[in-house]
Amino acid sequence: MSISNADAAMAAQFETLQAEPAEGGGADLNLDVILDVPVTLSLEVGRARIPIRNLLQLNQGSVVELEREAGDPLDLYVNGTLIAHGEVVVVNDRFGVRLTDVVSPSERIRRLK
């Protein structure tokens, strides 16, 4: 049994994001549709460019110098897009990140170009 393109297009129905009235009388977007979408979150402490020759010589205890100064903020990326800057904290013997600056939506869009 084959389905024509028109039938397939009619069969596919998607929920649309609609503005719903909030208690304060404004409108909020219904974001429930995307709340469970997984994203990749990564933190960048710094970067280094080294020749493969030097990379192959690294062993336990080697130190790689990064382009950032000690105390500079970390960069927080979501799916490869810079979202915020932060600093390392230790909470109950675990590492965490305290966000110190969140990149504005307009700045994020500007960086995409």
N, C-alpha and C positions, 0 to 999 in steps of 0.2 A: 504494500500500500504506500503510495507516495503522497506527500502533502505539497501543495503548491505554495509558492512564496507568499501569496495573498492570505492563504489559510494559516500559514505559520505566523504571519504578522498579526493576524486577528487573534490567534491563540495566546500570544504572549501579552500578558498584562502586567504592568508594573505599578507599584504604589508610588504616588507622587508626594513630594514634600509640600505640605500645605501649612499656611500660617494658621495657628489656632489662638483664639483669644486667651490671654493670661488673666490672672486674678486682678491685676492692676489696670486692666482695660487695654493693654498693648497687645502685640501679636508675637508669639514665639514660633520658631520653626519646629516641626515634628522631626526630631533627629533620631527617634527610636530605630529607624531603618538602618542606620549606620553604626550604632553603638557597639555592635559585636564584630565589626570588621577588624581583623588583626592588622597591626602596623609594626614596622621594625623601628625600634628606638635604639640609637647608638650615641655614645659619648666620645668625643675626640679630645684627648689630652694634649696631643701635638702631632706633628709630622716630621719625618726625616727622609731625605733622599740620600741613599748610599749605593755605591756600585755593588754589583753581585759579588765581586771578589771579597769585599768587606763583609757582606751579608753571610757568606759561607764561612767566614772566620769567627762568627759570633758563637759563644758558648755560654754555659751557665756562669753568671757573675759579670758578663759583659755589660757595658753601659752604652746606650745609644743616646746621643745628644739630640734633643728635639728643638724645633725652631721657636718654641715658646719659653718665656721666662718662668721661673718658679713663682707661683702665686697668681699667674694669669688665669682667667676663668676658662672653664671647659666649654666646649660647644656641644649642644644637645641637638641631634638630628632625628627627624621622624621621616622615614622613607627617603632619606637623602636630602631633606630640606631642613635648613637651619631654623630651629624653632625658638631656642633660648640659650642663655649662658648661665653657668652655675659654678658652684664650688663643691669640692669633695667634703663630706662629713662622715663621721663614724657614729652609728646609732646601734647600741647593744651589740658591739663587736662585729658589726656589718657595715660595709661601705654604702653610702648613699650620696645623693646630689641635692644640694639646696639651690633652687633656681634664684638667680639674682637679677636677671633681666630677661623678659620675654620679648621676642621680635614681633613688631606690630604686623598685622595682616598686610598692610600696604607695602611694608618693607620686604615681606616674604614674596609678594607678587613681583616687586621690582627685581629681586635677585633671580627670579626664574628666567628672565629675558636674557 
